[in-house]
Amino acid sequence: MKFREKIVTELICVVVIFLFFLVNSVYKDNTQVTKMYNVYLDGEVIGSIKDKNALYALIDERQQTIKDKYHVESVYPPNGLEIVEEYSYNPKVADLNDIYEDIEKTNDFTIYGYKVHVSESTEHKAFDINILDKEVLKDAIEKFVLAFVSESDYQNYLNGTQEELDDIGHIYEDMDILEDITIKESYLSINDKIYENSDELAQELLFGFNYDEHSYTIKEGDSIESISEANALNTQEFLIANPKYASKDSLLTVGDKVNITLIAPQLSFSYDINEIEEVVTEYNTTITRDNSKSPSYFEITQQGVNGLKIQEKRYTVVNGEPNTNVDVKDREIIREVVDQITVRGRIDNVWGWNRWQDTGVGWRWPTANPYAITSEFAWRWGKQHNGIDISGPGMGSKIYAANDGVVVHASSGCPDNGSYPNNCGGGYGNYVVIDHGNNVYTLYGHMLQNIAVKNGQSVSRGQVVGYMGNSGQSKGTHLHFGVSLGNPTNGGGSWQNPRELFR
């Protein structure tokens, strides 16, 4: 390349570089990069603003109604609002009031509070609660707990001032809410339910969210038992719903209103009880036959005497319902049992069947001693519990026929370990039904698979029919003992209170 051409080329490059820097300098002088904030509402841009704090202040200023309603000092944007910092040349700035009006249309502002998460349990799915003050939750849970235990018992447990259990009485151990409860700070939408007082929250934890309350006006002749029975409650459920009454024998005032809403607890309040009590042991009847006498003849040759003993038992209670796993032991025998001896006439023969003659005596308790009844023949959670649950003798203990009869159903196809819910064996698990004649049937449920009788077999009073287990719809080792007028298999018969057999 010639020298002159080289010089020209270099000069051109210098000029180009100079012009580039000159133009760029002029552009920067006239157009500055500006920090802005893009405002997104539910994922869509609604405008750009220079000062996000000004928007927050405007929202807080304009929402005095929300402040007054919830007694808070500040109101915040909706949870769907997002403000993103960006930089731009020649930004287009929206009017702050226009942005506010777009947000206001959602009517979904937030206030500062706490979101409470309650974990899933066997009784309900996980759920969340919104509160403004942690004390609301604390007080509500305490009121929930006091629906199941007395305030004095609860305070003595908390303070460690329960008296030692040396005589008749009880003490509580291991009180706890079984669900996991977590609390975290959160901005709460005003469109969601926010609990401001503990009374409302406690009632919904006890009866269910958005429950319908049902009341009853007390009339002449009413009792807690009669009101409960008429409204598909057991007396314990009535007392839980109406804590001002201390027991089922409490006096009622005509004209007063009582709560007959079925409880549906949203938490599981569990505690262990160690209890010492006097227990009556029913006597058994020994029967002999005198074939020279008519079938209707009977004579008591030795009068039975019920025993009396001091018994200690430990068991777990969840929301007022005792667990069927009960540890029972006798501490002291006050009065020994004297069995009754009865002489009966010959067995009548009707259509080729030996039929038991119902004389009102002679029924045998179906389990070994010691035992405890953990659930009576009563309404339970809105459904009729059609028998009594007997616990205590333990897994594999003997189950006895309550009287002479014929086995009409023997089912042993369920696993020995039950669960809740579980419909194996119609919920009874492995069970036996005995026909005692005169339309009286007994049912023995939740037994182990190795039942000791079969269909069509004649059994005598006190004969082993199976062994205590935990099959079917069961939460622990026990016997479900039912009595029916009519054959209860396949949904037939009419269930009766088994305790009536032993009175």
C-alpha positions as CSV (number, residue, x, y, z in Angstrom):
1,M,0.0,0.0,0.0
2,K,1.3,3.5,-0.8
3,F,2.2,5.7,2.0
4,R,-0.4,8.3,1.0
5,E,-3.2,5.8,1.0
6,K,-2.2,4.5,4.4
7,I,-2.4,7.9,5.9
8,V,-5.9,8.5,4.4
9,T,-7.1,5.2,5.8
10,E,-5.9,6.0,9.3
11,L,-7.5,9.5,9.2
12,I,-10.8,8.0,8.2
13,C,-10.7,5.5,11.1
14,V,-9.9,8.3,13.5
15,V,-12.9,10.4,12.2
16,V,-15.3,7.4,12.5
17,I,-14.2,6.7,16.1
18,F,-14.5,10.4,17.0
19,L,-18.0,10.6,15.5
20,F,-19.1,7.4,17.4
21,F,-18.1,8.8,20.7
22,L,-19.5,12.2,19.9
23,V,-23.0,10.7,19.0
24,N,-23.0,8.4,22.0
25,S,-22.1,11.2,24.3
26,V,-24.9,13.4,23.0
27,Y,-27.4,10.5,23.3
28,K,-26.4,9.9,26.9
29,D,-26.7,13.5,27.7
30,N,-30.3,13.6,26.5
31,T,-31.6,10.1,27.5
32,Q,-30.9,8.8,31.1
33,V,-31.5,5.1,32.2
34,T,-34.2,5.2,34.8
35,K,-35.1,2.7,37.6
36,M,-38.8,1.8,37.4
37,Y,-41.2,-0.7,38.9
38,N,-43.5,-2.8,36.8
39,V,-46.7,-3.7,38.7
40,Y,-48.2,-7.2,38.0
41,L,-51.6,-8.2,39.3
42,D,-52.3,-12.0,39.1
43,G,-49.5,-12.3,36.5
44,E,-50.6,-9.4,34.2
45,V,-48.8,-6.1,33.9
46,I,-51.1,-3.2,34.9
47,G,-48.5,-0.4,34.6
48,S,-45.2,1.0,35.7
49,I,-44.5,3.3,38.7
50,K,-41.5,5.3,40.0
51,D,-42.1,4.7,43.7
52,K,-43.4,1.4,45.0
53,N,-43.6,2.7,48.6
54,A,-45.9,5.4,47.4
55,L,-48.3,2.7,46.1
56,Y,-48.1,0.9,49.4
57,A,-48.9,4.1,51.3
58,L,-51.8,4.9,49.0
59,I,-53.4,1.5,49.6
60,D,-52.9,1.8,53.4
61,E,-54.4,5.3,53.3
62,R,-57.5,4.4,51.3
63,Q,-58.5,1.3,53.3
64,Q,-59.6,2.7,56.6
65,T,-62.8,0.5,56.5
66,I,-60.6,-2.6,56.7
67,K,-58.6,-1.1,59.5
68,D,-61.7,-0.4,61.5
69,K,-63.2,-3.9,60.9
70,Y,-60.2,-5.9,61.9
71,H,-58.7,-3.3,64.4
72,V,-55.3,-3.2,62.5
73,E,-53.0,-0.3,61.9
74,S,-52.0,-1.2,58.3
75,V,-53.5,-2.7,55.1
76,Y,-51.4,-4.2,52.4
77,P,-51.7,-5.1,48.7
78,P,-53.4,-8.4,47.6
79,N,-51.3,-11.5,47.6
80,G,-51.6,-11.6,43.8
81,L,-49.7,-8.3,43.5
82,E,-46.1,-8.4,42.4
83,I,-43.8,-5.3,41.9
84,V,-40.7,-6.0,39.8
85,E,-37.7,-3.5,39.6
86,E,-36.6,-2.7,36.1
87,Y,-34.4,-0.1,34.2
88,S,-35.6,1.7,31.1
89,Y,-34.9,4.6,28.7
90,N,-37.9,6.9,28.2
91,P,-40.2,4.9,30.6
92,K,-44.0,5.3,30.4
93,V,-45.2,6.1,33.9
94,A,-48.7,5.2,34.9
95,D,-50.8,7.4,37.1
96,L,-50.6,6.0,40.7
97,N,-54.3,6.5,41.2
98,D,-55.1,4.4,38.0
99,I,-52.9,1.6,39.3
100,Y,-54.7,1.8,42.7
101,E,-58.1,1.7,41.1
102,D,-57.2,-1.5,39.1
103,I,-56.0,-3.1,42.4
104,E,-59.1,-1.9,44.3
105,K,-61.4,-3.7,41.7
106,T,-60.2,-7.0,43.1
107,N,-61.4,-6.1,46.6
108,D,-58.7,-8.4,47.9
109,F,-56.4,-6.5,50.2
110,T,-54.4,-8.2,52.9
111,I,-53.6,-7.6,56.6
112,Y,-50.7,-8.9,58.6
113,G,-51.4,-12.0,60.8
114,Y,-50.7,-15.7,61.1
115,K,-51.5,-18.8,59.1
116,V,-52.0,-21.9,61.2
117,H,-51.6,-25.3,59.5
118,V,-53.1,-28.4,61.1
119,S,-51.8,-31.7,59.8
120,E,-54.0,-34.5,58.5
121,S,-55.2,-37.2,60.9
122,T,-57.3,-40.3,60.8
123,E,-60.4,-38.2,61.5
124,H,-60.0,-35.3,59.0
125,K,-57.9,-33.8,56.2
126,A,-55.2,-31.1,56.8
127,F,-56.6,-27.6,57.0
128,D,-55.5,-24.0,57.6
129,I,-56.7,-21.3,60.0
130,N,-56.1,-17.6,59.7
131,I,-55.7,-15.6,62.9
132,L,-54.5,-12.1,63.8
133,D,-53.2,-12.9,67.3
134,K,-51.5,-16.1,68.5
135,E,-53.4,-15.8,71.8
136,V,-56.7,-16.5,69.8
137,L,-55.4,-19.9,68.9
138,K,-54.0,-20.7,72.3
139,D,-57.3,-19.7,74.1
140,A,-59.4,-21.6,71.5
141,I,-57.4,-24.8,72.0
142,E,-57.7,-24.5,75.8
143,K,-61.5,-24.1,75.5
144,F,-61.6,-27.1,73.1
145,V,-59.7,-29.1,75.7
146,L,-62.1,-28.0,78.5
147,A,-65.0,-29.5,76.7
148,F,-63.5,-32.9,77.5
149,V,-61.9,-32.5,81.0
150,S,-62.8,-30.3,83.9
151,E,-60.9,-27.0,84.4
152,S,-59.7,-28.1,87.9
153,D,-58.3,-31.4,86.5
154,Y,-56.7,-29.6,83.6
155,Q,-55.1,-26.9,85.8
156,N,-53.8,-29.6,88.2
157,Y,-52.3,-31.5,85.3
158,L,-50.6,-28.4,83.9
159,N,-49.3,-27.3,87.4
160,G,-48.2,-30.7,88.4
161,T,-50.5,-30.6,91.5
162,Q,-52.6,-33.8,91.0
163,E,-52.9,-35.8,94.1
164,E,-51.2,-39.2,94.2
165,L,-53.5,-42.0,93.3
166,D,-53.7,-44.2,96.4
167,D,-57.5,-44.5,96.8
168,I,-60.6,-44.1,94.7
169,G,-60.1,-41.5,92.0
170,H,-58.1,-40.8,88.9
171,I,-55.2,-38.8,87.5
172,Y,-54.4,-37.7,84.0
173,E,-51.2,-38.3,82.1
174,D,-49.8,-37.3,78.7
175,M,-52.4,-34.7,77.6
176,D,-51.7,-33.8,74.0
177,I,-53.2,-32.6,70.7
178,L,-52.2,-35.4,68.3
179,E,-52.1,-33.3,65.1
180,D,-49.0,-31.3,64.2
181,I,-49.8,-27.5,64.4
182,T,-47.5,-25.0,62.8
183,I,-47.8,-21.2,62.8
184,K,-46.1,-18.8,60.4
185,E,-46.4,-15.1,59.8
186,S,-48.4,-14.3,56.7
187,Y,-50.4,-11.6,54.8
188,L,-54.0,-12.7,55.1
189,S,-56.6,-12.0,52.4
190,I,-59.6,-10.2,53.7
191,N,-61.7,-12.6,51.5
192,D,-60.7,-15.5,53.6
193,K,-62.1,-16.4,57.0
194,I,-60.0,-14.7,59.7
195,Y,-60.7,-15.6,63.4
196,E,-60.6,-12.7,65.7
197,N,-61.9,-14.2,68.9
198,S,-61.3,-17.6,70.6
199,D,-64.9,-18.4,71.3
200,E,-65.9,-18.7,67.6
201,L,-62.8,-20.7,66.8
202,A,-63.2,-23.0,69.7
203,Q,-66.8,-23.8,68.7
204,E,-65.8,-24.6,65.2
205,L,-62.9,-26.8,66.3
206,L,-65.5,-28.7,68.4
207,F,-68.5,-28.9,66.1
208,G,-66.9,-28.5,62.6
209,F,-66.4,-25.5,60.4
210,N,-69.5,-23.8,59.2
211,Y,-71.7,-26.0,61.4
212,D,-75.4,-25.5,61.9
213,E,-76.2,-25.2,65.6
214,H,-79.3,-27.0,66.9
215,S,-80.9,-26.2,70.2
216,Y,-83.7,-27.6,72.3
217,T,-85.9,-26.0,74.9
218,I,-86.2,-28.0,78.1
219,K,-89.7,-29.2,79.0
220,E,-91.3,-30.7,82.1
221,G,-90.1,-34.2,82.7
222,D,-87.0,-33.9,80.5
223,S,-83.6,-35.3,81.7
224,I,-80.2,-35.2,80.1
225,E,-80.6,-38.9,79.2
226,S,-84.0,-38.5,77.6
227,I,-82.9,-35.4,75.6
228,S,-79.8,-37.1,74.4
229,E,-81.6,-40.3,73.3
230,A,-84.2,-38.3,71.4
231,N,-81.6,-36.4,69.5
232,A,-79.1,-39.2,68.6
233,L,-76.5,-38.2,71.2
234,N,-75.0,-40.1,74.1
235,T,-74.9,-38.3,77.4
236,Q,-71.2,-37.7,77.2
237,E,-71.6,-35.9,73.9
238,F,-74.4,-33.8,75.4
239,L,-72.2,-32.9,78.3
240,I,-69.4,-31.9,76.0
241,A,-71.7,-29.7,74.0
242,N,-73.2,-28.2,77.3
243,P,-70.2,-27.9,79.7
244,K,-72.3,-26.1,82.3
245,Y,-73.8,-29.5,83.3
246,A,-71.4,-31.5,85.5
247,S,-73.0,-35.0,85.0
248,K,-75.9,-36.8,83.4
249,D,-77.8,-36.4,86.7
250,S,-77.5,-32.6,86.7
251,L,-80.8,-30.7,87.3
252,L,-82.4,-29.0,84.3
253,T,-84.5,-25.9,84.3
254,V,-87.7,-25.8,82.3
255,G,-87.5,-23.2,79.5
256,D,-83.7,-23.2,79.3
257,K,-82.1,-23.9,75.9
258,V,-79.5,-26.6,75.5
259,N,-77.2,-27.4,72.6
260,I,-78.0,-30.6,70.8
261,T,-75.6,-30.2,68.0
262,L,-73.5,-33.4,67.3
263,I,-69.9,-32.7,68.0
264,A,-67.4,-33.2,65.1
265,P,-64.0,-32.4,66.6
266,Q,-61.4,-31.0,64.2
267,L,-58.6,-31.8,66.6
268,S,-57.7,-35.0,68.4
269,F,-57.3,-34.3,72.2
270,S,-55.7,-37.3,73.7
271,Y,-54.9,-38.2,77.4
272,D,-54.2,-41.2,79.5
273,I,-56.2,-42.0,82.6
274,N,-55.0,-44.0,85.6
275,E,-58.2,-44.7,87.6
276,I,-59.1,-46.6,90.7
277,E,-62.7,-47.4,91.3
278,E,-65.1,-49.8,93.0
279,V,-66.5,-52.3,90.6
280,V,-69.4,-54.7,91.0
281,T,-68.7,-58.2,89.6
282,E,-71.9,-59.9,88.3
283,Y,-72.4,-63.4,89.6
284,N,-72.9,-66.3,87.3
285,T,-75.6,-68.9,87.5
286,T,-75.0,-72.6,87.6
287,I,-77.9,-74.5,86.1
288,T,-78.9,-78.1,86.7
289,R,-81.8,-80.0,85.1
290,D,-84.5,-82.0,86.8
291,N,-86.2,-84.0,84.1
292,S,-89.1,-84.8,86.4
293,K,-90.2,-81.2,86.3
294,S,-92.0,-79.3,83.5
295,P,-89.9,-77.2,81.0
296,S,-91.1,-74.0,82.7
297,Y,-90.0,-75.1,86.2
298,F,-87.1,-73.4,87.9
299,E,-85.9,-73.0,91.5
300,I,-83.1,-71.0,92.9
301,T,-81.3,-73.2,95.5
302,Q,-78.5,-70.8,96.2
303,Q,-79.0,-67.1,95.8
304,G,-76.3,-65.3,93.9
305,V,-74.4,-62.4,95.4
306,N,-72.5,-59.9,93.3
307,G,-68.9,-59.4,94.2
308,L,-67.3,-56.0,95.0
309,K,-63.7,-55.1,94.3
310,I,-61.3,-52.3,94.0
311,Q,-60.0,-52.2,90.4
312,E,-57.3,-50.1,88.8
313,K,-57.2,-49.5,85.1
314,R,-55.2,-47.4,82.6
315,Y,-56.5,-46.4,79.2
316,T,-56.3,-43.7,76.6
317,V,-59.2,-41.3,75.7
318,V,-59.4,-39.3,72.5
319,N,-62.1,-36.6,72.3
320,G,-64.0,-38.2,75.1
321,E,-64.0,-41.7,73.7
322,P,-62.0,-44.4,75.6
323,N,-59.6,-46.5,73.6
324,T,-60.4,-50.2,73.7
325,N,-56.9,-51.1,74.8
326,V,-57.3,-51.1,78.5
327,D,-54.9,-52.4,81.1
328,V,-57.1,-53.7,84.1
329,K,-56.0,-55.3,87.3
330,D,-57.7,-56.1,90.6
331,R,-56.2,-54.3,93.7
332,E,-58.5,-55.6,96.5
333,I,-61.5,-57.9,96.8
334,I,-64.0,-56.4,99.2
335,R,-66.7,-59.1,98.7
336,E,-66.4,-62.4,97.0
337,V,-68.8,-63.4,94.2
338,V,-71.3,-66.1,95.2
339,D,-72.6,-67.9,92.1
340,Q,-76.3,-68.6,91.9
341,I,-77.5,-72.2,91.6
342,T,-80.7,-72.8,89.7
343,V,-82.6,-76.0,89.1
344,R,-84.6,-76.1,85.9
345,G,-87.1,-78.5,84.4
346,R,-86.6,-80.7,81.4
347,I,-85.7,-79.3,78.0
348,D,-88.7,-78.7,75.8
349,N,-88.5,-80.1,72.3
350,V,-90.1,-77.9,69.6
351,W,-89.9,-78.9,65.9
352,G,-86.9,-81.0,66.7
353,W,-84.9,-78.1,68.2
354,N,-83.8,-77.9,71.8
355,R,-85.0,-74.5,72.8
356,W,-83.8,-72.5,75.7
357,Q,-86.6,-71.5,78.1
358,D,-86.3,-67.7,78.9
359,T,-86.8,-67.5,82.7
360,G,-84.9,-64.2,83.1
361,V,-81.9,-65.8,84.8
362,G,-78.9,-67.7,83.8
363,W,-76.9,-65.5,81.4
364,R,-73.1,-65.7,81.7
365,W,-70.7,-62.8,81.2
366,P,-69.0,-63.4,77.9
367,T,-65.4,-62.6,78.9
368,A,-62.9,-63.4,81.6
369,N,-62.0,-61.1,84.5
370,P,-60.9,-58.5,85.0
371,Y,-62.6,-56.5,82.4
372,A,-63.8,-52.9,81.7
373,I,-66.6,-51.6,79.5
374,T,-65.2,-49.0,77.1
375,S,-68.3,-48.2,75.1
376,E,-71.9,-48.6,76.1
377,F,-75.0,-49.4,74.1
378,A,-75.7,-45.8,73.1
379,W,-75.5,-43.2,70.3
380,R,-71.9,-42.6,69.3
381,W,-70.9,-39.9,66.8
382,G,-74.5,-39.8,65.5
383,K,-74.8,-43.6,65.0
384,Q,-76.2,-46.2,67.3
385,H,-73.6,-48.4,68.9
386,N,-75.5,-51.7,68.9
387,G,-73.7,-53.4,71.7
388,I,-71.1,-53.0,74.4
389,D,-67.4,-53.0,74.0
390,I,-65.6,-55.1,76.7
391,S,-61.8,-54.8,77.2
392,G,-59.2,-55.9,79.7
393,P,-58.7,-59.6,79.6
394,G,-56.3,-59.1,76.7
395,M,-55.5,-60.5,73.2
396,G,-56.3,-64.2,72.9
397,S,-58.4,-64.4,76.1
398,K,-61.4,-66.7,76.0
399,I,-64.8,-65.6,74.8
400,Y,-67.7,-67.6,76.3
401,A,-71.3,-68.3,75.0
402,A,-73.6,-66.3,77.2
403,N,-76.1,-69.1,77.2
404,D,-77.2,-72.4,75.6
405,G,-78.0,-72.2,71.9
406,V,-77.1,-73.0,68.3
407,V,-74.5,-71.2,66.2
408,V,-76.2,-69.6,63.2
409,H,-73.1,-67.7,61.9
410,A,-69.4,-68.2,62.3
411,S,-67.1,-66.0,60.2
412,S,-63.3,-66.2,60.4
413,G,-62.0,-64.7,57.2
414,C,-60.7,-61.4,58.5
415,P,-57.1,-60.5,59.4
416,D,-56.4,-60.5,63.1
417,N,-55.2,-56.9,63.0
418,G,-58.1,-54.6,62.4
419,S,-58.2,-50.9,61.5
420,Y,-60.6,-48.0,61.4
421,P,-62.5,-47.9,59.1
422,N,-62.6,-51.5,58.0
423,N,-65.6,-53.3,56.7
424,C,-64.3,-56.9,56.9
425,G,-67.0,-59.1,58.4
426,G,-69.4,-56.1,58.1
427,G,-67.1,-54.3,60.5
428,Y,-67.3,-57.0,63.1
429,G,-64.3,-58.8,61.8
430,N,-64.3,-62.5,62.9
431,Y,-67.6,-63.0,64.7
432,V,-70.1,-65.6,65.9
433,V,-73.9,-65.3,66.2
434,I,-75.8,-67.7,68.5
435,D,-79.5,-68.4,68.5
436,H,-80.7,-68.9,72.1
437,G,-84.4,-69.5,71.2
438,N,-87.4,-67.3,71.9
439,N,-86.0,-65.0,69.2
440,V,-83.0,-64.0,71.3
441,Y,-79.6,-63.9,69.5
442,T,-76.1,-62.9,70.8
443,L,-73.2,-61.6,68.6
444,Y,-69.5,-61.8,69.5
445,G,-67.3,-59.6,67.3
446,H,-63.7,-58.6,66.6
447,M,-62.3,-62.1,67.6
448,L,-59.2,-63.8,66.4
449,Q,-59.4,-66.0,63.3
450,N,-59.2,-69.2,65.3
451,I,-62.8,-69.2,66.4
452,A,-63.8,-72.3,68.3
453,V,-67.2,-73.1,66.8
454,K,-68.9,-73.7,63.4
455,N,-72.2,-73.1,61.8
456,G,-75.0,-75.3,63.1
457,Q,-73.1,-76.4,66.2
458,S,-75.0,-76.6,69.5
459,V,-73.2,-74.8,72.3
460,S,-73.7,-74.7,76.1
461,R,-73.6,-71.7,78.4
462,G,-70.0,-70.9,79.2
463,Q,-68.5,-72.8,76.3
464,V,-65.6,-71.2,74.5
465,V,-66.7,-69.8,71.2
466,G,-63.5,-67.8,70.3
467,Y,-60.7,-65.6,71.5
468,M,-60.6,-61.8,72.0
469,G,-58.9,-60.0,69.2
470,N,-58.8,-56.8,67.1
471,S,-60.3,-57.8,63.7
472,G,-62.6,-55.7,61.5
473,Q,-63.4,-52.1,62.3
474,S,-61.5,-51.9,65.5
475,K,-59.1,-49.6,67.3
476,G,-57.8,-52.1,69.8
477,T,-58.2,-55.5,71.5
478,H,-61.8,-56.0,72.7
479,L,-65.0,-57.9,72.4
480,H,-68.1,-56.3,70.8
481,F,-71.0,-58.1,72.5
482,G,-74.4,-57.6,71.0
483,V,-77.9,-58.9,71.7
484,S,-80.7,-58.9,69.2
485,L,-84.4,-59.8,69.0
486,G,-84.4,-61.6,65.7
487,N,-81.5,-62.9,63.6
488,P,-79.0,-60.0,63.1
489,T,-77.1,-61.6,60.2
490,N,-77.7,-59.8,56.9
491,G,-79.1,-56.7,58.7
492,G,-82.0,-58.4,60.4
493,G,-83.2,-58.3,64.1
494,S,-83.6,-55.5,66.6
495,W,-80.6,-54.6,68.8
496,Q,-81.1,-54.5,72.5
497,N,-78.9,-53.3,75.4
498,P,-76.9,-56.4,76.5
499,R,-76.8,-55.1,80.1
500,E,-80.5,-56.0,80.4
501,L,-79.5,-59.7,80.3
502,F,-77.6,-59.3,83.6
503,R,-80.1,-57.3,85.6
